[in-house]
Amino acid sequence: MIFFKLFWVFTKIGIFGFGGGYAMLSLIQEEVVENNHWMSKEEFTDLVAISQMTPGPIGINTSTYAGYSALKYAGYSPTISVLGALVATIALCLPSFIMISVISYFFLKFRSNKYFAYAMIGIRPLSIALIAYAALSLTNNQNFIDLLSPILFIIAFICSVKFKLHPILILAVAAIVGLLVY
C-alpha cells in the first residue's frame, strides 16, 4: 500500500511541479513533511542541502531520498527502501516525460498560436513564485534569515545580471563574506 501512496504523491508533484526542481521543493516538503510525516522539517532541510551537493537535478535527488526515507521509517529493510527510492523517482519523472513527449509532438502546430504563447508567458511568474515559496518555507531555527542575507542576495543578483560576473566568482565572494561574518 505504501508503494501506491508513494507513487501517487510523487506523480502529483511531478504533474504540478512547474519550474524545475527548486520549484518542486515546496510541494515535496508539503507532501513528505506536512501531509505524510515521512520525515521532520529539520531532516528535510538537511535533505535539500545534501541534494544540492550531489550531482543531478535537485528535485530528483530529493524525491529519491524521500522515497527511501518513507519506507525506512515505515519499518522496511534497506533493500526494500531502495525500491521506495526507485518508485518515487520514476513517479516524479513520469509526468514530465509524458508531457514533454506530447508537447514536443504538438509544439510545431501551436508555436504561432497567440494563446499558447500567452500561456507560456503566464507560467514564468508562477515558477518564480514557487521558487520563492520554497526558499521561505525552508527557513527554520537552524537557518533563519537575518538582515545580511537579503542584502547579499541583492548584491549577488545585481553582479550577475548587470555586471555579468561569473556565478562561481559570485559564489566564492559570498562564501568568503559568509565565513567572515558568521
Secondary structure, DSSP 8 states (H G I E B T S, - for coil): -HHHHHHHHHHHHHHH-TT-HHHHHHHHHIIIIIIS-SS-HHHHHHHHHHHHHSSS-HHHHHHHHHHHHHHHHTT--HHHHHHHHHHHHHHHHHHHHHHHHHHHHHHHHHTT-HHHHHHHHHHHHHHHHHHHHHHHHT--SSS---SHHHHHHHHHHHHHHTS---HHHHHHHHHHHHHHH-
